[in-house]
Amino acid sequence: MARRLVTVFGGSGFVGRNLVRRLAAQGWIVRAAVRDPIAAEFLKPMGDVGQVTPVRADVTDPAAVRLAVAGADAVINLVGILVERGRNTFDAVHVKGAANVATAAKEAGVSRLVQMSALGADKNSESAYARSKAAGEEAAQAAFPGVTIVRPSVVFGPDDDFFNRFGRMTLISPVLPVLTGDGYHVECVNNHCSIDLFGSGGPTFQPVFVGDVAAAITKVLEDGRLAGKIYELGGPRRYSMKEVMELVLKVTGRDCRLVPVPFGLGMLQATFLQMLPSPLLTRDQVRMMKVDNVARGGKPGLAELGITPMAAEAVLPQYMKRYGKPGQAAA
């Protein structure tokens, strides 16, 4: 029986490397389409000799995309950015890039296409990121009607840029910010008044384990009956931003103070923070966090794929201990 070939755009990224490992274990020949194939050499040992091959391909380059999908049985597009830089805009990567991949896959006669989007995808969102994700879904569907779309919430795991970012903050800052839209209001009960600083605790997230996302993508790739569907991928629990920060402090053993930050002040801070080489926060991200990042319901998710989601509490201690106090990490 001939081995199947899958092209994975963004194969060297956080989700990509976990997915490539799983696909190789299941016998797929994996062509990892990346911008820097030399830097992606670490993917090769994830399979047998010659089973995983990094190739140069930028989703914004239609010719390179066509070469990358030639001869493939299936294609997966994981490419996404959180911050715009030069030519790498949300429109170029999320919309035109998705269209390029879907068009090339259709022309090459690929049988299955999976497009990774995001839970916050919404063409009416204030956030340019969220609008571009929604437009990317539409572009992929127009070019490849049978495309399967997966929308994960915040993805966590050893190399994530979510919990790790807050973990790094505990090393250099005595405080952790909690964005809130309803904090700093006065509550009065039985003639006793107090100030509720955090309100509802800020935006809500439904973090999903990277291994569960990789398992979900593999399942929809393998089962032709799932073609054309949209899956919302969220973890087993929802956390407010305040609860996320409390969890970070719990698993690291740090004693930083939580500080409520109104969205208006967050926008002002982001104006300056987004100028950093590696922005800690952008104005568009603040806009995005005004809407909860959770499964909205009405669409299938991990349960329908037979996957029991991993809880953050079960995984975080394994890699967040690096931010613990001296002596604690060793223990």
Number of C-alpha atoms within 10 A of each C-alpha: 3 4 10 13 20 27 29 28 30 22 28 26 17 18 23 22 21 21 26 29 20 18 23 19 13 11 14 21 23 27 24 29 29 23 18 14 17 11 11 20 15 13 22 19 14 17 21 12 9 11 18 25 19 26 23 18 23 22 26 21 14 18 13 18 24 20 15 28 29 16 16 20 20 22 27 30 23 22 24 21 12 13 16 14 10 5 10 14 18 23 20 18 23 29 23 22 25 31 26 24 30 30 20 24 28 19 13 16 14 19 16 25 28 26 25 25 28 24 24 25 22 17 17 10 17 17 21 20 28 25 21 24 27 22 22 27 24 17 22 26 21 14 19 22 15 19 25 25 26 25 21 28 24 23 24 24 23 15 14 15 14 14 24 20 11 20 23 13 17 22 13 8 11 12 13 21 17 24 26 27 19 16 20 16 11 11 11 9 7 5 6 7 10 11 12 13 17 22 16 15 20 26 20 20 23 23 28 25 26 24 17 23 27 19 19 24 21 18 15 22 22 13 10 13 9 18 19 18 15 20 27 21 29 29 26 15 14 18 20 20 22 24 16 21 20 19 17 24 22 14 18 22 17 17 13 16 15 16 15 22 21 19 21 13 12 21 20 13 17 19 14 14 16 17 12 10 8 9 13 16 20 23 18 19 21 20 18 21 21 18 16 20 24 23 22 11 8 8 12 15 21 20 12 11 15 11 14 12 19 18 14 20 12 8 14 19 16 12 16 22 18 16 22 20 14 9 7 12 15 9 6
